[in-house]
Amino acid sequence: MYPSQSSPSASPRPTMPPPAPQRASTPMPATNVGWAVAAVIFFWPLAFAAFTHSSNVTGLWLSGDHIAAEDASRRAKTLGKVALAIWAVLTVAVIVFYAVVIATALASASSYSYY
């Protein structure tokens, strides 16, 4: 008998199917990279943290740390929204500043007499 052949008296090994992959009960959270891009556009100092949190979501999720992945996703989104809010506040402040400067210039110009 050759070594690769099994003897009829040897019991065959039962073959078990491979285990089914475990599915998470919830889907992976969004990476919110769009909000990180918004942070770059509207207030770039927050973009570094937003991109860091956004890029950590997938790795944390795949490593099994679902809570940290959801937290990183939420933080990336929050930083993008904060960047947008800061931009809106600064834009309104600049508009108000220019309105005050123009109103002051017009008021002082009308007080001069040219005769």
C-alpha positions as CSV (number, residue, x, y, z in Angstrom):
1,M,0.0,0.0,0.0
2,Y,1.2,3.4,-0.9
3,P,1.5,6.1,1.8
4,S,-1.0,8.4,0.1
5,Q,-3.7,5.7,0.2
6,S,-5.7,5.1,3.3
7,S,-6.4,1.7,4.5
8,P,-10.0,0.6,4.4
9,S,-10.0,0.0,8.2
10,A,-9.1,3.7,8.9
11,S,-12.1,5.8,9.7
12,P,-12.4,8.8,7.4
13,R,-12.1,12.2,9.0
14,P,-15.4,14.0,9.2
15,T,-15.2,17.2,7.2
16,M,-16.8,20.1,8.8
17,P,-17.8,23.1,6.8
18,P,-15.9,26.3,7.5
19,P,-17.5,28.6,10.1
20,A,-19.7,31.2,8.6
21,P,-18.3,34.7,8.8
22,Q,-19.7,36.7,11.7
23,R,-21.9,39.5,10.6
24,A,-22.1,42.6,12.6
25,S,-25.5,43.4,14.0
26,T,-25.2,47.0,12.7
27,P,-23.6,48.2,9.5
28,M,-20.3,50.0,9.5
29,P,-20.7,53.7,10.2
30,A,-20.0,56.2,7.5
31,T,-16.5,57.5,7.4
32,N,-17.8,61.0,6.9
33,V,-14.9,62.0,4.7
34,G,-17.2,64.5,3.0
35,W,-17.4,66.4,6.3
36,A,-13.6,66.3,6.5
37,V,-13.4,67.8,3.1
38,A,-15.8,70.5,4.2
39,A,-13.5,71.2,7.1
40,V,-10.7,71.8,4.6
41,I,-12.8,74.2,2.6
42,F,-14.4,76.1,5.4
43,F,-11.9,76.1,8.3
44,W,-8.7,74.1,7.5
45,P,-7.3,73.9,11.1
46,L,-10.0,71.5,12.0
47,A,-9.4,69.4,8.9
48,F,-6.4,67.6,10.3
49,A,-8.4,66.1,13.2
50,A,-11.4,65.5,10.9
51,F,-9.4,63.5,8.4
52,T,-7.7,61.5,11.2
53,H,-11.0,60.5,12.7
54,S,-12.4,59.8,9.3
55,S,-9.6,57.5,8.2
56,N,-9.7,55.6,11.5
57,V,-13.3,54.4,11.1
58,T,-12.7,51.5,8.8
59,G,-9.7,50.1,10.7
60,L,-11.4,50.4,14.0
61,W,-14.5,48.6,12.7
62,L,-12.5,45.8,11.1
63,S,-10.5,45.3,14.2
64,G,-13.8,44.8,16.1
65,D,-13.8,48.0,18.1
66,H,-17.2,49.1,16.9
67,I,-17.8,51.6,19.6
68,A,-14.6,53.5,18.8
69,A,-15.4,53.3,15.1
70,E,-18.8,54.9,15.7
71,D,-17.2,57.5,17.9
72,A,-14.6,58.4,15.2
73,S,-17.3,58.7,12.6
74,R,-19.3,61.0,14.9
75,R,-16.3,63.1,15.6
76,A,-15.4,63.5,11.9
77,K,-18.9,64.7,11.2
78,T,-19.0,67.0,14.2
79,L,-15.7,68.6,13.2
80,G,-16.9,69.2,9.7
81,K,-20.1,70.8,11.0
82,V,-18.1,73.0,13.5
83,A,-15.9,74.1,10.6
84,L,-18.9,75.1,8.6
85,A,-20.4,76.9,11.6
86,I,-17.1,78.8,12.2
87,W,-17.1,79.8,8.5
88,A,-20.7,81.0,8.7
89,V,-20.0,83.1,11.8
90,L,-16.8,84.6,10.4
91,T,-18.6,85.4,7.1
92,V,-21.4,87.2,8.9
93,A,-18.9,89.1,11.1
94,V,-17.0,90.3,8.0
95,I,-20.2,91.4,6.3
96,V,-21.2,93.3,9.4
97,F,-17.7,94.8,9.7
98,Y,-17.8,96.1,6.1
99,A,-21.3,97.4,6.5
100,V,-20.2,99.4,9.6
101,V,-17.1,100.7,7.8
102,I,-19.1,101.8,4.7
103,A,-21.8,103.4,6.9
104,T,-19.2,105.3,8.9
105,A,-17.4,106.4,5.7
106,L,-20.7,107.6,4.2
107,A,-21.7,109.4,7.4
108,S,-18.4,111.2,7.7
109,A,-18.4,112.1,4.0
110,S,-21.8,113.7,4.2
111,S,-20.7,115.9,7.1
112,Y,-18.0,117.7,5.0
113,S,-19.0,120.9,3.3
114,Y,-17.4,121.6,-0.1
115,Y,-18.3,125.3,-0.3
